[in-house]
Amino acid sequence: GAAFGIGFIVGPLLGAGFSVISPRAPFFAAAGLAAINFLYGWFVLPESLAKENRRSFDWRRANPLGAFQHFRRLPKVVWFILAAGIFGFAHAVYPSTWNFHCKIRYGWEDWEIGLSLALVGVGAAVVQAGLVGVLVRRIGPFKTAWIGILINATALTSFALAARPWMAYAIIPLSALGGIGGPAMNTMMSNLTPKNSQGELHGANASLGALAMVFSPIVMTQTLHNFSKVDAPTFFPGAAFLLAALVTLLALLPFSLGLRANGEQIKKSQVAPDAD
């Protein structure tokens, strides 16, 4: 999480810099970095799973549906995967609409948008590196995840209502604080999943996250468009963020069902030894 935050600091600033050269330049730069990342993962990155916990490759599990077929036997985990997917759908409002939202509502230039995203990265790095582990150890992953979801819903609602640029900047730290929810939820799911199924767990999470990034931008950008166009019945550029806040609260339903289904195991894993 902290590494992602650092990337979010450097990435927007680099993107804003390359955009001066050409509108296409940031995409070529990103493609080059992705290629370097692929080579690093293939040739350098070591396997983290112990040999005794590894399983042979199976095509039936190597797809989103296959993974969910496996996790149907672990209903407690499935509820949390669904909650994380809904949470990811709501969170996608940021990459989908932030640029357009800030230009429409605040009249920001590209460098101002890049600066705001860099500040988001600073907040994410600080919270992920210095706060998540402490909270998970002290109050447990359940309470940390619950608080994180509520903070995210509050931050999204605040962004929806922020009529002035300074308000948006003031809400960024609150939004960063909401970053405690995702890692805490991942800790809960990891503690409920056998060691030789950890890869499938993260694969299922990544698959739902990818689906969220397919459909959420369509919903969020159209919501922004319909409430910010010239002939909109109600001009409200923050509509997409308000929708995202409601969707975030919706994630509490499967999250609560997962807690109810899990019972004693949640109590035993309130303080996770591998939470960091």
Disulfide bonds with the S-S distance in Angstrom:
none
